[in-house]
Amino acid sequence: MFSRRAKAPQDFGEIRAFLGEGTSFSGALRFEGTVRLDGQFEGDVSGGDLLIIGETATVQADIKVGSLVVGGRVEGNIVARKRVEILPTAQVSGTIKTSSLVVCDGAVLNASCEMRREEVKVVHLSQKRGDEAQSAERFLGNR
């Protein structure tokens, strides 16, 4: 869960939207693909893919995404289906719900965390076939 070394910068693929350093925005951000925030943002963020919060970013938001990488300051509720990675320069406070959490050495984390794997519903085929056979027998037996 805790890492002593920072990772080398990663290639996150094509960035579809970018809020640069020195800019600010309030509102709701909905996205697909990869989005990077380096300015100030306040509001709600939701997307199915990756949100990158850069070192110069300050974010006060409810965040619901596929994956999240934090290098700046975040205050709010975070829900990430796949992964949250908190880099050494990050400061995070609020709540985090995710299935995978990585906190690098040097990061500041003041949050309640809930980690769950996505539940998988299992249907046993032999049981299902048996139920169908009993239903068919009852139906045919009533004729």
N, C-alpha and C positions, 0 to 999 in steps of 0.2 A: 504494500500500500504506500509506503513512504520510500522515495527514491533519493539517494545521496547525490547523484550527478544529474546535471541538466542535459537534456537531449539536444542534439544538433538541430538547427532549424529544419523543419520538415516541409516537403512540397505537398500542399493541401489541394492541389489541382486548381482549376479555374475559379477565381473569385468573381461571383456574380454581382455583388454590391459591396460598397466600401464607404465608410464614414470616416473621413480623414481627421488627423490631429488638428485641433483648433476649431473644429466644427461641433455644433450641438444640435440635437433633434429630440423632440418629445412627441410621443404618439405610439402607434402600433406598427410593428415591422413583421411582415409575413414573407417567408422566402422558401425557395427550394435551391439546392446546390450549396455552395460555400459563401458565407458572408463574413466580412471582417469589419470590426468596429475599433477605431483608434481615437475617436473623439468622445464627446459626452452624449449619453443616451438615457432617456427616462421614459418608461412606459411598459409596453408588453412586446415580447419577441416570441415568435413561434415559427418553426420550420422543421422539415423532416430530415435535414442533413446537418452540416457542420457550421457552427458559429465560432468564430475566433475573436476573442477580446484581447486586443493588443496591449502592450505595456503602458501606453499613454492614455488608455481608455478609462473612463469613469462611467459605470452603468448602474442605474437604479431601475430594476425591472423584474417582472415575472417572466422567466425564460422557460420555454418548452421546445426542445430541439432533439435531434438524433444524437449528436455529439457536441461537446463544448470544450474548447481550449481557452484557458484564462491566463493572461499575462498581466492584466491591469487590476483595477478595483471593481468589484461587483457587490452590490447589496440587493438582496431579494430572494425570491423563491426560484430554485432551479430544478427542472425535471429534464433529464436526458435519458432517452431510451437505451443508448448504447454505452456511452462513456463520458466522464468528466475528467479533464486533466488540468491540474492547477500548477502552473509554472513557478519557479523561484521568485519572480517579481510580483506575483499576484497577492491580492488581499481580498478575501471572500468572506462575506457575512450573510446569514440568512438560513435557508434550508436547502438541502441537496437530496434529490431522489434519483438514483441511477443504478445500473447493474454493475458498473465498473468505475472505481474512483482511484485516481493517481494524484498524490500530493508530493511535489518535489521539495527537497530540503531548501529552506529559506522562505517558503510560502507562508502567508498568514491565513489561517483558517479558523473562523469563529462561526461555526454553523452546526446545525443538527443535521445528521446524515442518515439516510435510510437506503440500504442497498438490498435490492431484490432481483432475482433472476426472473425473466418473463416466464410465467406459468404456461406449461404445455398440457393440454387436455389429451389424455390417453383413452382411446376406445379400443377395447380388446375385440378383435374380429371374431373369435370363437364365441364370445359372449353375445355379440351382436347377431351373429347367424343363428344362435340358439333361440334368441328372443323372436327373431323373424319366423323361424320354423314353428314355434309355439303359436304365434299369431295366425299363421297360415293354417295350422291344424285346427285351431278354434273356428276359423272362418269356414273351412271346408266341412268340419264336423257339424256345423249348424245347418247345413243344407238338407 
